[in-house]
């Protein structure tokens, strides 16, 4: 987690200088569009036993993405955390909060999980770091990209995903989101493709077998970058500068968190080759 000192008087500057842009997002194919929208999101962060993360990712990708999709949910992306050898993050989407309870029950009491849960659970040391989120606005829900094509994408999912997580003061979500739009525009100006702007879904946990964090509210910005050059030379400096400015609003609790995530080979959320055309 990076430290961002407060810099007074900089908020006006970022608002005044940020380029006016609409979110750059991949145009979904007809097949993906038919899946629908997934405005209810679990942002799930696991700690895996040392040395076992690659095994965990292989099991996860082999058994679970299509199982969720068959039930009406989606594994929107799965990642290993850069800089944390035990960190595994994945994003699961649902059409509604009611669907979350139904689908999770069907999955966790169903045959796929029953067959594999002992092996999977043995590799996890913590699975309770979960944010239950909703799309900030209907057009900022989590991006659902096409499944990785095993014939065309021989090297698997490419690029990086950046997650910037802001812990906000109670009642500050709308004000902060308005101020943060200028920062998010600077991210898109680096070439990053916005993959969602999500905020805490403040409802009771309707599937209590899976704990979720209750220390919100949070706002999470997700973006996809092409490669390490774009990440290090453009996206990271922009995010760090914006974080300093947004802390200065007084609407943030603590230090913003900046996560760099490398997609697992079959992760839907990744840099697609045709992103360069948009």
N, C-alpha and C positions, 0 to 999 in steps of 0.2 A: 504494500500500500504506500503510495507516494504522499509526502507532506506538501501542502500548498499554503504558504503564508498569505494572510489577508493583505490585499493591496487596495488601499482606499482610493476612491475616485475613478476606478478603471471601468466600472460597469457601463457608464455612459459611452465610453470610448468604443467598447465592443459592439454596442447597439448601433452606434453611428457609422461604424466602418464595415460591418459585416455585409457581404454581398447578398442581394435579394435572390433567393433561389427556392424553387419547390423541391421537395425531397426527390433525390435520384433513386429510383427503385427499378429492379428488373421487371420487365413486362412479362407477366406469367403466361405460359402456354395455355391453350384451351384445356388440356388435361389437368393441369394444376388448378386452374380457375374453377374447375368443376368440383374440386375438393371443398370449396367454400372458404369462409373467413374464420379465424381462430382468435377472437379478441380476449379470451381468458387464457392466461399463461402461467405455468409453473417454471420458474427459473431455478433449476436444481443444481446445487454444488455439492459434490461428494469428495470425501477424502478416501483414497485407496491405499491399501497396504504398500509399503515401499517395495519397488521392483515388480509390482503386479498391475500397474496401470495399463500397459499394452495388452495384457491378457484380458483385463476387464473390458477394454474397448472392443476387443475382438468378439467376446461373448455378447456384449450389448448389441453390436451391429448385426451379429448373426441371427439373433433370436427376436429382437423386440420391435424395431421400427414398423414392420408390416403388421405385427400383432396390434399395435396401437391404431394403425390406420384402418384395419379391418373393423375395429370397434367404433370408429368415428372420431378419434383423436388424431394427433399428428406429432411425430418426433421432428420438430422444426429444425433442430441442429444438435450436434454432439461434438464435444471438443476436449482436448487436453489443454490444461492451463500452462501457458508459457511462463517459465520461471518458478514453477511449483511442480515438482516431479510426482507428487501424490494427488494433484488436483484434476478432477474430471467434472465437466459442466455439461448439462444438456437442457434443452428447452422443449417443453411439451405444451401443446395448444389444444384448447377445447372450444366448441362452438358457443357454449353457455356454461354458467356456473353449475346449473343443474346437471348438465352432461358430465361435468367433472366427477361428481359423486357416482353416477351410474357407471361410467366407463372404468373408473378406477376400481370399483367393486368387481366388475366383470373381468378385468385383467388380473387383479391380485388374488381373486378366488378362482381363477380359470386355469386351464391345463398348461398353458405355456409357462406361466410363472411357477406353478406347482412343480413342474419338471425341473426347472433351472434355478430356483431361488436359493437352494442350499449352497451351490457353487458360487453364485453371484454374491450372496450376502457374506460369504467367507472372505471375499476380497475387499469389502467395504469396512472402514473403521468409523465413518460418520456419514449420514445421509440426511441430516435434519436441517441443513443450511439451505432453506427453500423460501423463495419469495413468491407469493401468490399475487399476480399482477393482472391488470387490464390495459387495453389500449388507451392511450391518452385521448385520442379521437378516433373515429372509425377508420380514417385513412392512415393511421399510424400503427395499426396492429402488426404483429410479428410477421415478417416476410415468409411466405411459403414458396420455396423454390422447387424446381423439378428434382426428382430423385437422381442421384448420380448415375450416369449411363455407363454400365460396365464395358461396353464395346467402344464408345467414343472417348470416354474419360479414363484412359488406361492407367493414369497415375493417381486416380482418385481425386477427392476434394482438394482444392487448392486455395491459396490465399490465407487471410487471417480475419478473425472477427474481434472487434473491440467492443467491450461493454463498459460504459461509464455509469457508475452507480452513485446517486446522491441521496443521502439520508436527510430528509427535510423536516423542518419544524411543523408541528401540528397546525393544520389550517393554511399551510403555505404552498400547497401543490399548484394551484392555479396561478398564483403570482410568480412562483419560480418558473413554471413552464413557459409563461409568457416571456420572461427575461431570458430564458435559456435558448429561445428560438434563434437568436442572433448567433449564439455560440454554435448551435447545430448547423447553421448555414455555413459557418467557416469550416466545419468538418467536411461537409459535402463539397466545398470548394477545393479541398485537397484531392478529390477524386473518390472519396469513400462513398459507398452506397448505403444509405440509411436502411436498416432492416427492422426498425421498430422503435417507438417511443412508448414506454410502458410505465404505469404508476401502480401503487399498491391498490389491490382490490380489497376494500375494507368490509369484509363480510365474515360471518362465522365459518370456520373450516368445516365443510360439509362431508369430508372424508377424513375423520380424525386419526385413522390408522396411519396416515402420512402427515407428520407435523409440518406446519409452516410457521415462519417467523411472524411475531406479533409486535415487533418494535418499529413499525413504520411511522409515518409514510416514507416511501422511497420513489424516486424516479430513475428509470433505467433507459439509457440511450444505447442502441445497438447499431453497429455499422460494419460493413465488409470492406476490406482493403485488398488490393491486388497482390502485393508482395512485401518483402521486408524493407525494400527501399521506400515505398510509399508509406509504410508503417513508421519507420524510424525518422525519415527526413521531413515528412509532412503531417501525418495524422497525430503522432505522439506530441510533437511540439504544440500543435494547435489545441489538443485536448488539455495539455498541462497549463497553457496560458489561459484558456477559457475557465478552467477549474479555479485558478487564482481569482479571476474576476467574479465568478459566480459565488465563491465563498464570501466575497466582499458584500454581497447583497444582504447578509445577515439572516438568510432564510435556510441555511444549511446547518445540519447538526454534524459536527465532527468533520473528518477529512473525506473528500470524495474518493471513491475507489475506481481505479482504472485497470481493467482486466484485459489481457491479450490472450486470445484463444486460438489454437490451431485446430482446424476441423479434422475430425477423424475421417478415414477414407470414404465413408458413405454418407457423411453429413450433408443434408440438404442445404443448410446455410453455408455458403462458400462463395468464392469468386468464380463465376462462370466465365468461360471464354467470350461469350457474346455480350458480357457486361461492357466490354471495351467499345461496343457499338452504340451504347446509350449515353 
